[in-house]
Amino acid sequence: MKILIIGAAGFLGNYLLKDLSKGNEAAGADKCEKVKGLAYIDLTEKGLVKEVISRARPEVILLTASITGVDFCEQNQDLAWQVNSEGPKEVAVAAKRQGSSLVFYSSDYVFDGEAGPYTEEDKPNPINCYGRTKLEAEKIIQKELKRYLIIRTCSLYGYQQSGLNFAMQVIRALKENREIRAPYDQFGTPTYVEDISAITARLIKDKRQGIFNVAGPDYLNRTEFAENIAESFGLDKTFVKGTSTAELKQPASRPKKGGLRADKLRVEAGIDTMGLKSGLLQMRRLYG
C-alpha cells in the first residue's frame, strides 16, 4: 500500500513512518527541511500541497501536521486557521482528486470540557482557537471526502529526544530538580504515542472509516499524570506542584473535564488502548 505521511518529522508522524514502513510503501513529507528522505511541504502553500500529493500518488494520506501549541494558536489565530483548517482543506481536495483516502488526527479539544470523557456521538463545542480549527478541519474533511478516518486523541505522550509533550517536560524538570506546575482541575485520558501509531496501522489495514476516539483508558488530572510519570521514572514527585488552571493564567481557555472514551474502538474494531502505567514503562525503556 502506498502511504504518504504529512508531518513525518513530528512527534506522532515519526512513529507512524516507522510503523507503516513495515509491509507498505510509506513516504513522508514535512516542513522541516533538516530531516533527510522527506519531501518538503508547507500546508499554507496550496500549489505545493497539490504537487506533493500528485507526485507521491498515495492510496492513503495521513495528516498529522498542525500547530498544536494551544496558547500559540490563541495568540496567532490567523496562522492557526491557515495551518490547522485551510491546510487540511487543501489536503482533502488533493486527496479527492488523487482518489486517496485521508486519515486526520484531531483532539478532545473540540469539546468544551464540561462533561468528559466524550464519545464520538457527543456534540463538539470548542472553547479555544485550537479546538475550533480542529473541528473546522473535521467538518471540511467530512464534506469533501467519502473515504476518511478522523482519529481523535488526547494528551499524547511518549519519548521524543527534543520533544515538548507533557511527559518529556515533566521528566526533564524533575531530573534537574526543578518544580513543575500541573493543574489539578484539568482532566484527560493520556494516550501513548506508540499505541496510537500501532492502532492507526490496524485501522488502515481494516479499512475503517468515520470518526474513532483513540485514547488511553485512564481518566486523571494533570497533577496525577505528572506524579505517575515521576513514579515510573524513579524521580522525586515532591517537585510536582498541583495548581489550579486559573493560577497558571494560560492565554487559551482549557477544557476542564476533557478526555475521550474509546468504547467504539473496542466494540467495533476489537482494539483496546494501552493503560498509563504500561505506556510509561515502554517509554522508559526507550528513554533509557
N, C-alpha and C positions, 0 to 999 in steps of 0.2 A: 504494500500500500504506500502510495506517495503522500507524504505528510509535510506540511510547512508549519513551523512554529514561529510566530511573530512575537518577539520579546524573549528570544532564546538565550540572551546573555543575562537575563534577570533571575531572580530567586527561583520561582516556580519553573520558568522556561528552561533553565539549565537542567533541572531534574527531568523534565519532560523530554528534552532532547536525548538525554542518556537512555531513558527507559524506552522511548519509542523508536530508537535506532536499532533495537533488537528485533529483527524479523521484519523491519519496514525500511523503506527508503525515505528517511527523515532528513529534512534540511531545516536550517534556522536562519532567521533574519532579525536584525536588531538595529537600533540607532547607534549603539555603542560600536565604534569602529576599531576598538582595541582587540576584539576577540577574533582570532583567525577562523576562517571557514564559514563565517556568517555573512549573508548578504546584507547590504545596508538598506534600511528602510526608516522612513520618518512618517508617522501617521498623519502629520499635518500637510504632507506633500501629496496631493491627490493623484497626480500623474505617476508618481513613484510607486505608490501602493498598487495601482493597477499594473504597472510594469513588472514589479517583483512577483506578483501572483501569476501573471500571464507567463512569465519566464519559467517559474517553478512548476506550473501545471499540476498542482496538488489535488488529490482526491479529498483530502481533509485539511482544513486550516485550523490551527489552534491559536487563539488570540489571547495572550497573557499580558501584552504590553499595555501599560496605562500609568497614569500618575496616581500613586497610591497614598502619598502623603496627605492625610485628611486636612491638616491645618494649611499646608501649602496650597491645596485646592481652594480652600476658603479665601485665601489671600491673593490667589491668582486665578480667578474664576474664568476669565476668557480663555486662558491657556488650558485649564482643566476641561472645559467644554470642547475645545478643539481636539484634544488628545483622547479624552475618555468617551466622547459621544460622536463627534464628527468623524474621528478616526475609525471607529467600528463601523460607521455607516459606509465609509469608502471600502473597507474590507468586505462588508456584506454585499455591496453592489458588485465588487470584483469577483467575489465567490460565486455569486449568482450567474455572472457572465461566463465564468470558467466551468460551472457545473460542479463546484466543490461544496461539501458540507462544512459548517463552521461550528467550532467549539469556542464558546466565550465564557470567561471567568468573571463572575460578579460577586456580590458581597451581602452580608447580613445588614449592611448599612443602607440598603434600600428600604429598611423598616425603621419605625420611629423609636423602638426600644421601650415601648410601654408594656408589652405583654409577651416577650420572648421566653423561650426559644420558638422560632417560627417554622411553619411548614411551607411547602410550595403553594398551598392554597390561600395563605393569609395575604391580605391586601397590603401592598407596599405603601409607605408614607415616609420618605426620607426627610431628615431634618438638617442636613448639611449639603454643601455643594457636591462633595464627593459622591454621596449617596444618590443625589439627583442625576449626576452624569451617568452613573452606572445603570440606573433604572431607565433612563432615556435610551441608552445603548441597547438594553434588553428589548425595549419596545421596537426600536428600529430593526433589529435583527429578526424579530418575530414577524414584522411587516414585510421585510424584503425576501426572506428565505422560507422555503418549506422544510428544508433539511438543516436543522440546527440543534445544538445541545448547549444549554445555558447551565453552567455549574456555579452555584452559589456556595461560597465558603466563608469561614470566619477565623480570625486570629491565627493566620498561618505562621507556623514556627518550624525551625529546623536549622541545621548547620549551614552557614554561608560565611566564608572567610572574612569578607568585608561587609557582611550583611547588617541591616538595621532592624530586622524583625525583633519583636519584643524579647524573645528568649535570648538572642545574642546580646541585646542591650543589658539584660539582667546579668548574664554570665560575665561580661566584660567589667561591669561596675563592681560586682562582688569579688572578682579576682583581684581588683585593685583596692578592695576595702572601701569602696565609695558607696554612699547611700543612694538607693533608687526608690523613687516615689511611685507607688502603684495605687490606682483608685479602687477602693473597696466597694464602690457603688456602680461599677461598670461590669456587667456580667456577659459572658460569652461561652462559646464552645471551641476551645483551641483545637486546631487541626494540623496534623503533622504533614510536612511538605512531601515526604517520600510516599506517604499513604495516598494523598490526593493524586500524585503522579501515577502511581500504580492503578488506582481506581479509574483514572481517565483512560488509560490504555485498555482496561477491561470494558468500559462503556463504549469506546470506539469500536472495539472488536465485536461487541454485541449489537452494534448499530442502534444504540439508544438515542432517542430524540426527546425534545421538550426541555423542561426545567427539572434539575435534580439538585437537592442540597447534598453537599459532601462536606461533612463537619464531624469533629470528634464527638464522642458520646458524653463527655464530662462537662457539666454546667457549673461554672465557678466564676468568682470575680477576679479582677486583675491582681489584687494582693495575694490571693490564694494561688493564682497561676505562678506568680513570681516566687512564692515560698516553695512550691513544688519543684520549680527549676533549681532553686538553691539546694534543696534536699537531694535531688537526683545527681547533682554535680558535686556534692560534698562541700558546699560553700556555706558561709555564715549568713543565715537568713535574718539575723537581727539587723542587717543593713537594709532589709526591705521595710520601707515605711508606708503603711497604709494611709491613704489620704482621700479626701473627697474630690469629686470631679470639679466642684466649684473652686476648691483651693488651687487646683492646677492652672486655672484661668486659661484654658486652651481656646484658641481663636474659633475653632469649629465646635458646634454642639455635638455631643456624643450620645448614641442610644444607650440607655442605662441597662435595661433588661433586653439585651440583644441575643445573638446566638441563633443557631439553626437546628432543627430536628431532621435527622436523616432516615426517618421511617420509610419513606418511599424507596429510597436506595436499597434498604434491607428487604422490603417486601417484594418490590417489582424486579429488582436486579439481583437479589440474593447476596448483597455485599454488606459487610459490617465494617465500620470505621475503627481505627486504632485508638485505644484509650490514651490518656495523657501520660501515665507512668511508662507505658510501653514505648510511646513515641520519644519521650525524653531519654529512655535507656538507649534506643537506637541512635539518637542524636549524640549522646555521649561517646558512643563507640566511634562515630565519625570525627568528633571533636578531639578525641584523644586525651 
